[in-house]
Amino acid sequence: MSDRQGGIGRMLWTGFRSTRKFSAYGMGAALLASSLGGVAMAQGGPLVLERAGRTIALEPYAPNILRVTMSIDRAAATAAPGYGFVAKPSAEGWTHERDAEGYDVFRSARMVVRLAPGDLPKDQRPQPMPLDALNLELRHQYFGGGGGNGPNDGGRGPHNDALLVSTADGKMLLHMRTWMMAAESAEVAENDPGVKGYRISSIFDSPEGEHYYGLGQQQKGWMDLRDHEIRCWHDYVAIGGQDVCVPFMVSSRGYGLVWDNPSKTTVDLGFNGRNQWSSEVGNRVSYFVIAGETSDEIYEG
């Protein structure tokens, strides 16, 4: 079984049913054509933003549930979720505006999402690790390198489309720093010679004191997953018994994250103040954020 078929690809996420009743949803995307000048406008569907060579879609499912999708392929960024998701989008109660700093602000009664402009000043971008020439060369070979957001970076990134999610009263939940689509690994290319794809990844802040739970059945005795690497796929021969990954993580800060990718995914939590989600195969970065005042509310989402 190849990486494209493995992992969690065959699992049906019937558990991701919301108990809320969702309104009918039109599939047409609202394309931002001009500055909104700080005036909030009701949103009738997903918010789709075009950047230089990439597309970002913010798609609400409830006042406390948002799907975030980013890709250098517009069709992939605006497509439906992957295997087995049964919930229906609903933008009822969500509004969009652009603030004085150029951030797109997407809000409901429960969540506020701020997406940074595509041309963040250099001093506000994530700072790369200081590497010597050899390490830079190896990084380019194995991780796709990356020249930033320019048109000549081959679409790889990293793309500095910083995204901040907070509660309506200002409590920070999630801060995504960067995302990337790099060339697929040599091993994947050899296993699937007829298909050319990408490795995808996204990096989030991991504040001191934040703790992580979930991600399925792990046999290593961990409950708090901070400072651990989780190999998120079904491992039949894991020491102590089978590992069964469910790509749903709950944070002590009051949110859950569902990673929408069925290929082999590695989750590094808390190292150097960052969380990184990386999938071996994909044509987009896509995930759901669920806000909740209790873990029960997050799981209900």
N, C-alpha and C positions, 0 to 999 in steps of 0.2 A: 504494500500500500504506500503510495507516494505521500509527500508532505501535503499536497493539495487535497488528498482524500482523507488524510489522517487527522490527528488532533481531535477536535470536537465537531468536525464537519457533519457527522451523521446524527448528532444529538439534536432533538427538537426542544427548543426553549419554551415549552408550553407553560413553564412556571412564570414566564415574564408576561403574565396577564394582569392588567390593572383592573381593580374592582370598580374603577370609575367608568361612567358611560361617556364615550367619546363621540363628539359630533362628526358629521360627514366631513370628508376632507377632499379638497381639490388638489390634483397632482401638479398643477402649474406653479412654478417657483416664482417668487417675487424678486426680481432683479433690481438691485439698487443702482439707479442711474445718475443720481445727483445728491449733493449734500442736503440733509434734511434740516439743517440749521437749528438743531436742538429741539425741534417740534416732534413730540411723540405721535406716532401714527399706529393705528391698530393693524395687526398682522393677520392676514387671511390664510397663511400657509407658511412654509419654511422661509427663512431669511437666507437668500443666496447672494453671496458677495464674490465679485470677481477681483482677483489680484493679478499681478504680472505672471501669467502662465499657470495659475492655480485657482481653484474654486473652493470656497468655504461655505458650508450649509449648516444652519442652525435650525433644527426641526423640533418643535415642542410636541410632547405627548400628553402633558398635564401641566398644571401650574408649577409642579415640583419635579418634572421630568423633562430633560432636554437631550436630544441626540446631536452630537457634533461630528461633522464629517469634512475631511479635507483631502484634496487630491490634485494632481496635475492633470487629471482627466476629468473634465466637467461632467460627463455622463456618469462616471463612477461616484463623484461627489454628490450628485443629486439622485442617485438610485435608492431603492428601498433597502432596508436592513437585510442582513444575510440570513442564514439558515434558521428557520423555525420561529422567528419573532412573529407574534400574533397580535400585539397591541396596535392600535390605529392612532395616527397623529392627530393632534388637536391643538390649534393655535388660539383657542378662545381665551381672551383675557391678556394676551401677550401684545406688547407694543415695541416699536423700534424708533430710535432716534440716534442722532450723531451729536456728540458733545463738542465743546469748544476746543478740546485737545485732539479731535479727529477720531476718537474712539467710537465704534458702533456699540450702542447700548441696547440690549434686548432684555425686556423685563416682564415679569408677571407679578402676581401678588405674593409669590413665594421665593422667587429667584431673580437675581440681577446678573446679567452676563455682559462683560465688557471685552470687546475684541479690539486689540491694538491696531493702529494703522499699519499698513505694510511697509512704511519707510521709517521705522523707529530710529531715533538717533543712535549712534554707535554705543554711547555710554549707557543706554538703556537695554541693549541686547545682551543675551547670555554670553558670558566670557568663556571662550574655549580654553581647554587645558593647555598649559605651556608645554609644548612638545618640541623635541629637537628634529632635525631634518629627516632622520631615519624613521622616527615614529610617525611623523607626518606622512611620509611615503607609505608606510604600512597601514596607517589609518585610511588613507585614500584607497588603498587596494582592497582592504577588507570591509570598510564601512562606507565606501562611496565618497569619502572625502567631503566635498561640499564647499561651494564658494559663496553661500549665502542665498540671497533672493534674486540675484542677477539673472538675466536671460541666458547667460552662457554657462550656467552650472548644470545643464542637462536635466533640470527638474529635480535634482537630488536634494537640494537644501544643504544644511538645515534651514528651514523656513521660520522666520522669527514672528510668526503670527500669534503673539502671546494672547492668552484667553484667561480671564479671571471670572470665577463664579462665586457669588456671595449670596447670603440670604437677603431678604427685603430690608432687614434692619442693619445690614452692613457687616455681618459676620462672614469672614472669608472662608470659603469651603475648598476651592480648588484653583490652582494656578498652573496652567499649561504654558511651558516656556517655548518649546520648539517642536517641530515634527519633520520627518524626513521620508523620502522614497528613494532608496538606493538600489543599484543593480543587484539582481538576485545572486545568491552565492553560487560558486562553481558546482557544488554538490547538487543543489536543486536544479540547476541548468542541465546537469548530466542526467538526472532522473527523469526530467520532463523536457526533452530536447525540442519538442515542437512548440513549446509555449515560452515566451519571454515575459517575465514579470519583474516585480520589485520586492525587496525587503522593505518593510515599513516600521517606523518607530515614532514614539512621542515621549517627551520628557516633561515631568511635572515637578513642582517644588515639593519637598518633604520637610515641613517645619519640625523643629525639635519638639518632641512631646506628642507628635502624631503617631498613631498606631493603626495597624492594618489586620483585618481578619477575613476569613473566607477562602476563596479560590479553590474550593472543592475539598477532596479527601487527600490529605498528605500524610505519609506514614513516618514522618521524622520527629514527631513529638512537639511540633511548634503549635502555638496558638496565636501569639502575636508574631506577625510575619515581618515586622520591621527588621532591617539589617539581614534579610535573607533573600536568596534568589529562588524563585519558583519557576520550575520548568512546567509550563502549563500545557501538558498533553497527557494522554493516557499511557502510563508506563506500566506494562504488564509484569515487568521483572524488577520492580523497585524493591530495595531492601526493606523487609518488614511487611510487604504486601503491595498490592497494586496502588499506584497513584492515579486518581481520577480528577482531572481539573474541571472546574466550572469557572469561567472567566468573569466572575462577579466578586468584587472586593468591597468590603465595608470599612470606612475610615472612622476613627474616633472623633473626627471633626464634624460629623453629621451628614455624610453623603455616602452614596454607593456608586461604584463605577462598573459598568458592564462593557467589556471589550468585544466589539463586533467584528471578529475575524476568526475563521475556523482552522487556520493553519497552526503549525507549531509556534507557540508564543512563549517568550521568556519575560518574566516580570522581576525586576530588581527594585527592591523597596528600601529606601532610606539611606542608601550609600551616598556619601558626599552631599547630603542634604537634598537628594533628588530621587524620584521614582522614574524608572524607564520601562516602557512596554514595547517589546520588539517582536514582530511576527515574521516568519521566514518568507512568506508569500503574501502578496496583497496588492491591490491597485488603489488603495485609499487608507487613510487613518479614520477610524469610525468608532465612537464609543457613546454610551449613554451616561448621563449624570443624574442621579436621583437624590434629591434633598429630603431629609427627614429629621424631625425632632427626636425621634427614638429609632432604635434599630428595627423595631417592628414596622414602623412606617416605611423605612427604606426597603425592607424585604417585601412589604406589600406592593411597593412600586415595581 
